[in-house]
Amino acid sequence: MTAKLNVNIDHVATIREARKTIEPSIVTAAVICEQAGANGITVHLRGDRRHIQDRDIELLRDVVTTYLNVEMAATDEMIGIAERTKPDAVSLVPESANEITTEGGLDVVGNFETVKNAVERLKAAGVFVSIFIDPNIDQIDAANKVGAQQVELCTAEYAELTLSARAAHGEGEQKAVAEVNRIREACVHAKSLGLIVAAGHGLTYRNVAALAAIPEITEFNIGHNIISRAVFVGLNQAVKEMVDAIS
């Protein structure tokens, strides 16, 4: 079965917030993505509100007809917003004020009680809970113990190995293959625990195929590469190309 694609449209809001104006419309972006074949829409509500705003979550909740996945930190403020707006899913992610983008998976082992409390509150509100973690067995076990229903495995290391200068050498290619195997093993372990498996971070049209071939991965969350491509070919075409790349 082909994995689903949730399109992260954060950077549509990044362009809007650069001028603090009303365009481009995050709602229009979501509709175009759905019409182009996306299975869901992902947004990250950050503490500093650098792109997605609270009002965006409310509007998207009313408009998205497929699947609305909201990434957020496991803070009281964020969990409260999720309890009120009730997206289809919440993905708990780490967050640092100075990071350009999410820098790795959430340390569930080191923040067990905080994450467990967030998971319990979200599930009580009827929200499906995913946790963004590194492809590490201990983190997967901890995510299972706190009650997560899904884990999203961070593919940042794989993406770096396939996209940077490191990929130009034979050693880099070997390391990329090794990282795919590490992700595959993590997927198998997670599924053996009854967890649904997703993946994302840094994935592109050029490198997604190797992970799409892993049968345990049922969902991808991809944003930056799609929005970057959309600058040149339009959002509708960019989404269709990623759907094709995955399938």
C-alpha positions in Angstrom: 0.0 0.0 0.0 1.3 3.4 -1.0 2.1 5.7 2.0 0.0 8.8 2.5 1.3 12.3 2.0 0.6 15.2 4.4 1.8 18.5 3.0 3.3 20.9 5.5 2.3 24.4 4.4 4.2 26.3 7.1 6.2 28.2 4.5 3.2 29.6 2.8 2.6 31.3 6.1 6.3 32.3 6.3 5.9 34.3 3.1 2.7 35.9 4.5 4.3 36.8 7.8 7.4 38.3 6.0 5.1 41.3 5.2 2.5 40.8 8.0 -0.2 40.8 5.4 -3.1 38.5 4.3 -1.5 36.7 1.4 -0.7 34.1 0.4 -3.7 32.5 1.9 -3.0 29.4 4.1 -6.5 28.3 3.5 -6.2 28.5 -0.3 -2.9 26.5 0.0 -4.6 23.8 2.0 -7.4 23.5 -0.6 -5.0 23.3 -3.5 -2.9 20.6 -1.8 -6.0 18.5 -1.1 -7.3 18.9 -4.7 -3.8 17.9 -6.0 -4.0 14.6 -4.1 -2.5 15.3 -0.7 -4.0 13.0 2.0 -3.6 15.6 4.7 -2.3 19.0 5.8 0.4 19.5 8.4 1.3 22.8 10.1 3.6 23.6 13.0 2.3 26.0 15.6 5.4 27.4 17.2 5.8 29.2 20.5 7.2 32.3 18.7 4.4 32.2 16.0 7.0 32.7 13.3 4.7 31.4 10.6 1.5 29.6 11.6 -0.8 31.7 13.8 -3.5 30.5 16.2 -6.2 31.8 13.9 -4.8 29.6 11.1 -5.5 26.5 13.1 -9.1 27.6 13.6 -9.6 28.3 9.9 -7.9 25.1 8.8 -10.0 23.1 11.2 -13.1 24.4 9.3 -11.7 24.0 5.8 -9.5 20.9 5.7 -11.6 17.9 4.6 -8.9 15.3 4.6 -6.7 15.2 7.7 -5.3 18.1 9.8 -2.1 17.3 11.6 -0.7 20.0 13.9 2.9 19.8 15.1 3.5 21.4 18.5 5.6 21.3 21.6 4.3 19.4 24.7 3.6 22.6 26.7 0.4 23.5 28.6 -0.2 26.4 26.2 -0.1 24.2 23.1 -2.0 21.3 24.5 -4.7 23.8 25.5 -5.0 25.0 21.9 -5.3 21.5 20.7 -8.0 20.6 23.2 -10.0 23.6 22.0 -9.5 23.3 18.2 -9.4 19.5 18.0 -7.3 18.8 14.9 -7.4 15.2 13.7 -3.9 14.7 15.0 -1.2 16.3 17.0 2.5 15.5 16.5 4.5 16.3 19.6 7.9 17.8 18.5 10.9 19.3 20.3 11.2 23.1 20.0 14.1 25.5 20.6 13.7 29.3 20.3 16.8 29.8 18.2 16.5 26.8 15.8 15.9 27.4 12.1 13.9 24.2 11.8 13.3 21.2 14.1 16.8 19.8 14.9 15.9 16.3 15.8 13.4 14.0 17.5 11.8 14.7 20.8 13.6 13.1 23.7 10.8 11.1 25.2 13.1 9.2 27.5 14.4 12.4 29.1 11.0 14.1 29.3 8.9 11.1 30.0 6.4 12.6 32.5 5.9 15.8 30.5 5.2 13.9 27.3 3.0 11.3 29.0 0.8 14.1 30.5 0.5 15.8 27.1 -0.4 12.5 25.4 -3.1 11.7 28.1 -4.7 15.2 27.7 -4.7 15.0 23.9 -6.2 11.5 23.8 -8.8 12.5 26.4 -9.8 15.3 24.0 -10.2 12.8 21.2 -7.1 13.8 19.3 -4.9 11.2 17.7 -1.3 11.5 19.0 1.9 11.1 17.2 5.4 11.8 18.5 8.3 12.9 16.3 11.4 11.0 17.4 14.8 9.8 16.1 14.8 6.2 14.8 16.1 4.9 18.1 14.8 1.8 19.8 14.8 3.3 23.3 12.8 6.4 22.1 10.3 4.2 20.3 9.8 2.1 23.5 9.3 5.3 25.5 6.8 6.7 23.0 4.9 3.5 23.3 4.9 3.6 27.1 3.6 7.1 27.2 0.6 6.0 25.1 1.4 7.5 21.6 -0.6 6.0 18.8 2.0 6.8 16.1 5.7 7.6 15.9 7.1 9.9 13.2 10.7 8.9 12.6 13.1 11.8 11.9 14.8 11.4 8.6 17.1 14.4 9.0 20.3 12.3 9.0 19.3 10.4 5.9 18.3 13.7 4.1 21.7 15.2 5.0 23.5 12.2 3.7 21.7 12.3 0.4 21.6 16.1 -0.3 24.9 17.5 0.9 28.5 17.3 -0.3 28.7 14.2 1.8 26.6 12.4 -0.8 29.1 13.0 -3.5 31.5 10.4 -2.3 31.1 6.6 -2.1 31.4 6.7 1.7 28.4 9.1 1.9 26.3 6.8 -0.3 27.2 3.8 2.0 26.2 5.8 5.1 22.9 6.7 3.4 22.2 3.1 2.8 23.1 2.3 6.4 20.8 5.0 7.6 17.9 3.6 5.5 18.5 0.3 7.2 18.5 1.9 10.6 15.2 3.5 9.8 13.8 0.3 8.5 14.7 -1.6 11.7 13.1 1.2 13.7 10.0 0.9 11.6 9.8 -2.8 12.1 10.2 -2.5 15.9 7.6 0.3 16.2 5.1 -1.7 14.2 5.8 -4.8 16.4 4.6 -2.7 19.4 1.4 -1.8 17.6 2.5 1.8 16.7 1.6 3.4 13.4 4.8 4.6 11.6 5.2 7.9 9.8 8.4 9.6 8.6 9.6 13.1 7.6 12.2 15.9 7.8 14.3 17.0 4.9 12.8 14.6 2.4 12.7 15.6 -1.3 11.6 14.2 -4.7 15.1 12.9 -5.1 15.4 10.9 -1.9 12.0 9.8 -0.8 11.8 6.7 -2.9 14.1 4.6 -0.7 12.0 5.3 2.4 8.7 4.9 0.5 9.8 1.3 -0.2 9.7 0.5 3.5 6.2 -1.1 3.9 5.9 -0.1 7.6 5.9 3.6 6.8 2.3 4.6 6.2 2.6 8.4 6.1 5.1 11.1 5.1 5.0 14.7 6.3 6.9 16.9 3.7 6.8 20.6 3.3 9.9 22.7 2.4 10.8 20.8 -0.7 7.2 20.9 -2.0 6.8 24.7 -1.4 10.3 25.3 -2.9 9.2 23.4 -6.1 5.9 25.3 -6.1 7.8 28.6 -6.6 8.6 27.3 -10.1 5.8 25.0 -11.1 2.9 26.0 -8.9 1.6 24.3 -5.8 -0.8 22.0 -7.5 1.9 20.5 -9.8 4.4 20.4 -6.9 2.1 18.3 -4.8 1.3 15.9 -7.7 5.0 15.4 -8.3 5.6 14.4 -4.7 2.6 12.0 -4.7 4.1 10.4 -7.8 7.6 10.2 -6.2 6.1 8.4 -3.2 4.1 6.0 -5.2 
